[in-house]
Amino acid sequence: MRALDAGILVCGECHQLNRADGDEHPRCSRCGAVLHARRPNSLTRTWALLITAAILYIPANLLPIMTVNLFGSGMPATIMEGVVELVHADMFPIAMVVFVASILVPTFKLVGIALLLYSVQRHQPMSARQRILMYRFIEWIGRWSMLDIFVIAILVALVNFGNLASIEANLGAAAFASVVVLTMLAAVTFDPRLIWDNTNLDDENE
């Protein structure tokens, strides 16, 4: 049985459990916030953020993410070009970390959130357990996508020796950071309670 079936609403602000008293706009007994059975327009907002992130994902991978200048000359590099350079420099562990954090994780998040939205809206044959595990994994792994941005920010701040050596962030870094932030927001705006609303009791008891 769902909490909603028992007449219990959770506050979206302070997470206090409240009894539904039949009011048209019930309020939380602790903080006074308006209570909603489900987050308003959760699917619409999540789709909007996801589509925007998917559009920005293209320039994030095609545009240079940073430029390393040595002795007055430098060549801009995309994320994949940076991974290839690390491999050529025999830095396989670092190359693997960058590839996973900057290529695999954002791709998995985009595809994973899209699958969750599609399965919830179209009532696809996917158990609630599978959906909630996917949602929790997406929510947990999202923060690691910022690894590249943190590294670039540190390098830009530390490596600044005029014409000898300097590192500059390019447009690809801004696009990539936007993709990471938008996918994190998409995971937040998605209401996981919709998973249980769109799951048969037989699936829940598996």
C-alpha positions as CSV (number, residue, x, y, z in Angstrom):
1,M,0.0,0.0,0.0
2,R,1.2,3.5,-0.9
3,A,1.3,6.3,1.7
4,L,-1.1,8.2,-0.6
5,D,-3.7,5.4,-0.3
6,A,-3.4,5.7,3.5
7,G,-4.1,9.5,3.3
8,I,-0.5,10.5,4.2
9,L,1.2,13.3,2.3
10,V,4.9,14.2,2.7
11,C,6.0,17.8,2.7
12,G,8.4,18.6,-0.1
13,E,10.2,21.2,2.0
14,C,10.8,19.6,5.4
15,H,9.7,16.0,4.7
16,Q,7.2,16.0,7.5
17,L,4.5,13.3,7.1
18,N,1.0,14.8,7.3
19,R,-2.5,13.4,7.3
20,A,-4.6,14.6,4.3
21,D,-7.5,16.5,5.9
22,G,-9.6,17.0,2.8
23,D,-8.7,20.7,2.2
24,E,-8.2,21.8,-1.4
25,H,-4.8,23.1,-0.6
26,P,-3.5,21.3,2.5
27,R,-0.5,22.7,4.3
28,C,2.3,21.1,6.3
29,S,1.8,21.0,10.0
30,R,5.4,21.9,10.6
31,C,6.5,24.5,8.1
32,G,3.3,25.6,6.5
33,A,4.3,24.7,2.9
34,V,1.5,23.7,0.5
35,L,1.4,19.9,0.2
36,H,1.2,18.0,-3.0
37,A,0.5,14.3,-3.5
38,R,3.2,14.4,-6.3
39,R,5.6,17.1,-7.4
40,P,3.6,19.4,-9.8
41,N,4.6,18.9,-13.5
42,S,7.4,16.6,-12.5
43,L,7.6,14.7,-15.9
44,T,7.3,17.9,-18.0
45,R,10.1,19.6,-16.1
46,T,12.3,16.6,-16.2
47,W,11.8,16.1,-19.9
48,A,12.6,19.8,-20.5
49,L,15.8,19.6,-18.6
50,L,16.8,16.3,-20.2
51,I,16.2,17.6,-23.7
52,T,18.2,20.7,-23.1
53,A,21.0,18.6,-21.6
54,A,21.0,16.3,-24.7
55,I,21.2,19.3,-27.0
56,L,24.2,20.8,-25.1
57,Y,25.8,17.3,-25.0
58,I,26.7,17.7,-28.7
59,P,28.8,20.9,-28.4
60,A,30.2,19.6,-25.1
61,N,31.9,16.8,-27.0
62,L,32.6,18.6,-30.3
63,L,34.0,21.9,-29.0
64,P,37.4,22.2,-27.3
65,I,37.2,21.9,-23.5
66,M,40.6,23.5,-22.8
67,T,43.8,24.8,-24.4
68,V,47.2,24.1,-22.9
69,N,49.8,26.8,-24.0
70,L,53.5,25.9,-23.7
71,F,56.0,28.6,-24.7
72,G,53.4,30.7,-26.4
73,S,51.8,28.0,-28.6
74,G,49.0,25.6,-27.8
75,M,46.3,23.4,-29.4
76,P,42.7,23.3,-28.1
77,A,41.5,19.8,-27.3
78,T,38.1,18.1,-26.9
79,I,37.3,15.6,-24.1
80,M,38.0,12.7,-26.4
81,E,41.2,14.2,-27.7
82,G,42.4,14.7,-24.1
83,V,41.7,11.0,-23.4
84,V,43.7,10.0,-26.5
85,E,46.6,12.2,-25.5
86,L,46.6,10.6,-22.0
87,V,46.7,7.1,-23.6
88,H,49.6,8.1,-25.8
89,A,51.4,9.4,-22.7
90,D,51.0,6.0,-21.1
91,M,48.6,7.4,-18.5
92,F,46.0,4.7,-18.8
93,P,44.5,4.9,-15.3
94,I,43.9,8.7,-15.7
95,A,42.6,8.3,-19.2
96,M,40.2,5.7,-18.0
97,V,39.0,7.9,-15.1
98,V,38.4,10.8,-17.5
99,F,36.7,8.6,-20.1
100,V,34.3,7.1,-17.5
101,A,33.6,10.4,-15.7
102,S,33.3,12.6,-18.8
103,I,31.9,10.3,-21.5
104,L,30.3,7.2,-20.0
105,V,28.6,8.8,-17.0
106,P,26.9,11.7,-18.8
107,T,25.7,9.3,-21.5
108,F,24.4,6.8,-19.0
109,K,22.5,9.6,-17.1
110,L,20.9,10.9,-20.3
111,V,19.8,7.4,-21.5
112,G,18.8,6.3,-18.0
113,I,16.6,9.3,-17.1
114,A,15.0,9.0,-20.6
115,L,14.3,5.3,-20.0
116,L,12.7,6.1,-16.6
117,L,10.5,8.8,-18.0
118,Y,9.4,6.6,-21.0
119,S,8.8,3.6,-18.8
120,V,6.7,5.6,-16.3
121,Q,4.6,7.4,-19.0
122,R,4.1,4.4,-21.3
123,H,3.7,1.7,-18.5
124,Q,6.5,-0.4,-20.0
125,P,7.1,-3.9,-18.5
126,M,9.9,-2.9,-16.1
127,S,9.7,-3.8,-12.4
128,A,9.6,-1.1,-9.7
129,R,12.8,-2.5,-8.2
130,Q,14.7,-2.1,-11.5
131,R,13.4,1.5,-11.9
132,I,14.2,2.6,-8.4
133,L,17.7,1.0,-8.5
134,M,18.4,2.9,-11.8
135,Y,17.1,6.1,-10.3
136,R,19.2,5.9,-7.1
137,F,22.3,5.0,-9.2
138,I,21.7,8.0,-11.5
139,E,21.3,10.3,-8.5
140,W,24.4,9.0,-6.8
141,I,26.7,8.9,-9.8
142,G,25.8,12.3,-11.2
143,R,28.2,14.3,-9.0
144,W,31.2,12.5,-10.4
145,S,30.6,14.0,-13.8
146,M,32.0,17.3,-12.5
147,L,35.5,15.8,-12.2
148,D,36.7,17.3,-15.5
149,I,35.3,20.7,-14.6
150,F,37.0,20.7,-11.2
151,V,40.3,19.6,-12.8
152,I,40.1,22.4,-15.4
153,A,39.2,25.0,-12.8
154,I,42.2,24.0,-10.6
155,L,44.6,23.9,-13.6
156,V,43.4,27.3,-14.9
157,A,44.0,28.8,-11.4
158,L,47.4,27.2,-10.8
159,V,49.0,27.1,-14.2
160,N,49.5,30.7,-15.2
161,F,53.1,31.6,-16.1
162,G,52.5,34.0,-19.0
163,N,54.1,32.9,-22.2
164,L,55.9,29.9,-20.5
165,A,52.8,27.9,-19.7
166,S,49.1,28.6,-19.2
167,I,45.8,26.7,-19.4
168,E,42.6,28.2,-20.7
169,A,39.0,26.9,-20.4
170,N,37.1,26.8,-23.7
171,L,33.4,26.8,-24.7
172,G,33.3,23.0,-24.5
173,A,33.9,23.2,-20.7
174,A,30.9,25.6,-20.3
175,A,28.7,23.3,-22.4
176,F,29.9,20.2,-20.5
177,A,29.3,21.8,-17.1
178,S,25.8,22.8,-18.2
179,V,25.0,19.2,-19.2
180,V,26.1,17.9,-15.8
181,V,24.1,20.5,-13.9
182,L,21.0,20.0,-16.1
183,T,21.1,16.2,-15.7
184,M,21.5,16.6,-11.9
185,L,18.5,18.9,-11.9
186,A,16.5,16.5,-14.0
187,A,17.2,13.7,-11.4
188,V,16.0,16.1,-8.7
189,T,12.8,17.2,-10.5
190,F,11.8,13.6,-11.3
191,D,9.4,12.3,-8.6
192,P,10.4,8.7,-7.8
193,R,7.0,8.1,-6.3
194,L,5.7,8.0,-9.9
195,I,7.5,4.7,-10.3
196,W,5.2,3.1,-7.7
197,D,2.1,4.8,-9.2
198,N,2.8,3.2,-12.5
199,T,3.7,-0.3,-11.3
200,N,1.3,-3.2,-10.9
201,L,1.0,-4.9,-7.5
202,D,2.4,-8.1,-9.0
203,D,5.6,-6.2,-10.0
204,E,5.9,-4.6,-6.6
205,N,5.8,-8.0,-4.9
206,E,8.5,-9.6,-7.1
